[in-house]
Amino acid sequence: MGSMPQAYSARFSIAPMMDWTDRRCRAFHRLLTRHARLYTEMVTADAVVFGARERLIGFDDAQHPIALQLGGSDPARLAEAARIGADFGYDEINLNCGCPSDRVRSGRFGACLMRAPHLVAECVAAMAAQVEVPVTVKCRIGVDEQEPRQALFAFATAVRAAGARALIVHARKAWLEGLSPKDNRAIPPLDYLLVYELKAAHPDWPIVLNGGLGDLEAAKAHLAHVDGVMFGRAAYQNPELLLDVDPEIFNERAPFADSFAALEGFMPVIARGLQRGERLHDYTRHLHGLFAGRPGARGYRRILASEAVRRGAALDVIRAAAAEVRREPALAAE
Ligand SMILES: Cc1cc2nc3c(=O)[nH]c(=O)nc-3n(C[C@H](O)[C@H](O)[C@H](O)COP(=O)(O)O)c2cc1C
């Protein structure tokens, strides 16, 4: 990789999402916005240290600024994984303290770490001692019966003192008992005001708000109270909104005039992947949300879903799918 780590800017980011924000998905998101900070899927510290590194955490230089999200709770192991991540060229190393899934709980990481701020602080300190890029933490406002204000504020104080350079707060509690990870992203209510209060308590420490954000107008309103916003599902399910991020949030021109042009711009990336033996579907599965809500979007998705999975499927499938969307307004005008 070798490029200089970029300055930390928390203003707009796309959340770490397992199975979604893989390197192909991020390549597409990066085409839609030059400035959004991208996050990998969570990778466990053990996997980084002992696994197939290039496959797990390799990325294209074009994806900066990009953060590696780690899962784990062993300070020494996390420190080693952080150093490996920094050597790969990541601009930030983030520790996951927000994920409620069972697999993650058994390993004692993710949201259950909200109960162990001192252990998290040890992890952060060990990681920060190994790398020059920012070490940050992503957390919830609490878990289970915790009183959110107390839990969140104590957690924030502990990780900040340990050297965390920013805190990303998914503004709802995680319930570790009796809720699926999916329900956990929708059921406990969001509490944005608590995150604003946390920011007021830490005026010179970056606080990023995450959870339930769906459009850039709302994002801009939050940015009056916090340093940054992080979009998860909305960015993935409706990537077209990312085309407005550079003009609306960073006062710069959008990289492409529209989604059709962005899709065309993605073709060479996909073509290189196909040449390496990857399948079209590996890419198109991340494109289903494009054109969401537009006339013809259903036909677009249908073609991608049925044709892109075929052996030997090539770029013409994407053009045929996109043509479904283009045709609609013309038909309507007849
Ligand atoms: C499919 C999926 C996978 C996720 N994987 C992770 C993960 O690996 N690490 C993490 O910190 N959060 C993960 N999350 C949570 C998101 O990062 C984010 O905090 C959550 O979806 C709330 O933001 P949203 O309402 O904008 O989607 C995941 C969410 C989804 C939908």
The ligand as an SDF file (V2000), in Angstrom:
LIG
                    3D

 31 33  0  0  0  0  0  0  0  0999 V2000
  -25.6390   -6.7860    7.9480 C   0  0  0  0  0  0  0  0  0  0  0  0
  -25.0470   -6.0130    9.0950 C   0  0  0  0  0  0  0  0  0  0  0  0
  -23.8110   -6.3620    9.5800 C   0  0  0  0  0  0  0  0  0  0  0  0
  -23.2210   -5.6380   10.6220 C   0  0  0  0  0  0  0  0  0  0  0  0
  -21.9500   -5.9540   11.0270 N   0  0  0  0  0  0  0  0  0  0  0  0
  -21.3170   -5.1560   11.9320 C   0  0  0  0  0  0  0  0  0  0  0  0
  -19.9410   -5.3240   12.2430 C   0  0  0  0  0  0  0  0  0  0  0  0
  -19.2400   -6.1800   11.6970 O   0  0  0  0  0  0  0  0  0  0  0  0
  -19.3790   -4.4930   13.1630 N   0  0  0  0  0  0  0  0  0  0  0  0
  -20.1050   -3.5000   13.7770 C   0  0  0  0  0  0  0  0  0  0  0  0
  -19.5610   -2.7600   14.5930 O   0  0  0  0  0  0  0  0  0  0  0  0
  -21.4090   -3.3190   13.4900 N   0  0  0  0  0  0  0  0  0  0  0  0
  -22.0160   -4.0980   12.5810 C   0  0  0  0  0  0  0  0  0  0  0  0
  -23.3150   -3.8320   12.2340 N   0  0  0  0  0  0  0  0  0  0  0  0
  -23.9940   -2.6770   12.8310 C   0  0  0  0  0  0  0  0  0  0  0  0
  -23.7940   -1.4290   11.9700 C   0  0  0  0  0  0  0  0  0  0  0  0
  -22.4290   -1.0750   11.8990 O   0  0  0  0  0  0  0  0  0  0  0  0
  -24.5870   -0.2310   12.5320 C   0  0  0  0  0  0  0  0  0  0  0  0
  -24.0910    0.0780   13.8100 O   0  0  0  0  0  0  0  0  0  0  0  0
  -26.0740   -0.5420   12.6590 C   0  0  0  0  0  0  0  0  0  0  0  0
  -26.5730   -1.1760   11.4850 O   0  0  0  0  0  0  0  0  0  0  0  0
  -26.8840    0.7380   12.9320 C   0  0  0  0  0  0  0  0  0  0  0  0
  -26.7140    1.6790   11.8890 O   0  0  0  0  0  0  0  0  0  0  0  0
  -27.8530    1.8630   10.7350 P   0  0  0  0  0  0  0  0  0  0  0  0
  -29.1520    2.0420   11.4510 O   0  0  0  0  0  0  0  0  0  0  0  0
  -27.4070    3.0720    9.9580 O   0  0  0  0  0  0  0  0  0  0  0  0
  -27.8420    0.5890    9.9160 O   0  0  0  0  0  0  0  0  0  0  0  0
  -23.9130   -4.5520   11.2110 C   0  0  0  0  0  0  0  0  0  0  0  0
  -25.1710   -4.2040   10.7050 C   0  0  0  0  0  0  0  0  0  0  0  0
  -25.7330   -4.9000    9.6560 C   0  0  0  0  0  0  0  0  0  0  0  0
  -27.0760   -4.4720    9.1150 C   0  0  0  0  0  0  0  0  0  0  0  0
  1  2  1  0
  2  3  1  0
  2 30  2  0
  3  4  2  0
  4  5  1  0
  4 28  1  0
  5  6  2  0
  6  7  1  0
  6 13  1  0
  7  8  2  0
  7  9  1  0
  9 10  1  0
 10 11  2  0
 10 12  1  0
 12 13  2  0
 13 14  1  0
 14 15  1  0
 14 28  1  0
 15 16  1  0
 16 17  1  0
 16 18  1  0
 18 19  1  0
 18 20  1  0
 20 21  1  0
 20 22  1  0
 22 23  1  0
 23 24  1  0
 24 25  2  0
 24 26  1  0
 24 27  1  0
 28 29  2  0
 29 30  1  0
 30 31  1  0
M  END
$$$$
